[in-house]
C-alpha cells in the first residue's frame, strides 16, 4: 500500500472528527491534529482505534503520543504495516 493510498484512508478516518469542515481543504502532512484540525484528545483515541481496524495493525501507547501531525501518523502507519 503506497503512502498516497494510506493518506487518503487516514483522511477519511479523520474527517468525521473535524467539526470545522473548512479546515479539511487545507490538510497537509504538517497539519497538527489538535492545534490545526481542532480534534480533541478524546477523539484521538477513537481515531487510533479506527486506524487499527482499517489497517489491521496495533498502535502501542508510546506511538499514540507521536501521532501529532498527519505526516507523523502516516509514518507510524507505514512502519506498522511494513511490520
Beta strands, then each sheet from edge to edge (+ up, - down):
end
